[in-house]
Amino acid sequence: MKNALPPKKRRSSKRWPTLKTVLRDGTASEDQLKVGMKYFTVSETLKRGRKVEPKMEAIREHMKWFGFFPLLSNDIKNGRTALAYYRNKDLSEKAFGNLKERLDMRRTAVFSSENLEGKLFVQFVALIFLSCIHKAMKAHELYRNYSMQTLLDELDLIERFDYPARKWQCGEVTRKQADLYAAFSVTPSNML
């Protein structure tokens, strides 16, 4: 089994642009040169000067340790289960953020308890929709191309036109929007 701990003295990737610059300029210290040769290839030509190219395999090996964090629990013994619970907690925090920001629940701004109950009910239904959207995005791997916000913004561009004494019509639905509708098993509305 591989050692789960990262090797000591890992350098931050924020230093890499600086490291690349000092290698290209030839002003690297001995320590920078030692680390730089591990992650970059330096070549020199008469016409083009010094050229610094990244060693992608070494960089990937270094980056595999990025983003690790410990999760401690008294109850959950499986790491994958603990991570799933943690991510669900993150989802509920984002849903609460959606309530406050996107669904305008920062202030209730109501004058009666009936209005407050109605507003809370609508917000609850909206959160159910957001949970369904999250589930469909996960199932269709839409998180590769969209965040929840960008997906909602993409679908927010569709307009509805109401005319007196006529049936309403929906604006043009782009191919990208139609593909999103298909992922959610929704038939797009009538187009103009």
BELNORJO-V800305 format. One record per backbone hydrogen bond with DSSP energy under -1.0 kcal/mol. CO is the residue of the C=O (numbers start at 1). NH is the residue of the N-H. If there is no record, write none. Layout:
((CO NH) (CO NH))
This chain:
((12 15) (13 16) (15 19) (16 20) (17 21) (18 22) (19 23) (20 24) (21 25) (22 26) (22 27) (29 33) (30 34) (31 35) (32 36) (33 37) (35 39) (36 40) (39 55) (41 53) (43 51) (45 49) (49 45) (51 43) (53 41) (55 59) (56 60) (57 61) (58 62) (59 63) (60 64) (62 65) (63 66) (78 82) (79 83) (80 84) (81 85) (82 86) (83 87) (84 88) (85 89) (86 90) (87 91) (88 92) (89 93) (90 94) (91 95) (92 96) (93 97) (94 98) (95 99) (96 100) (97 101) (98 103) (99 105) (112 116) (113 117) (114 118) (115 119) (116 120) (117 121) (118 122) (119 123) (120 124) (121 125) (122 126) (123 127) (124 128) (125 129) (126 130) (127 131) (128 132) (129 133) (130 134) (131 135) (132 136) (133 137) (134 138) (135 139) (136 140) (137 142) (142 145) (142 146) (147 151) (148 152) (149 153) (150 154) (151 155) (152 156) (155 158) (159 171) (161 169) (163 166) (169 161) (174 178) (175 179) (176 180) (177 181) (178 182) (179 183) (180 184) (181 186) (182 185) (190 170))
